[in-house]
């Protein structure tokens, strides 16, 4: 499947900001200022599960997840990185990489479904996205 057939799920588009394009994935910042939270979406049409990806894409996905985690660690203060691929609401294959801190809004539970998202304000969001872009290029 080519990148030209790929269409990002409307909910992911609405709930996040574009950050970067890696070899396999589009990287997006979840629009919830309570947690620095990246979403990696492999540009592969009709994929739902990681196990459906060819092994070479699976390896690339985990390399890109590691890059995203490193970018979050270098740009945001965090004690823990949570990684998850649930897909219960948005079926399109995507991986969440979330920077967590003891005492954050959902600690110690998962961030999914916890309270209402607090959208980023423009200047802090733009600054964070630029810092993440630079970190992802490293």
Secondary structure, DSSP 8 states (H G I E B T S, - for coil): --GGG----HHHHHHEEEEEE-SSEEEEEES-TTS-EEEEEES-TT---GGGS-HHHHHHHHHHHHHHHHHHHHHS--SEEEEE---SS--S--EEEEEE-TTSTTTTS-STTSS------HHHHHHHHHHHHHHHH-
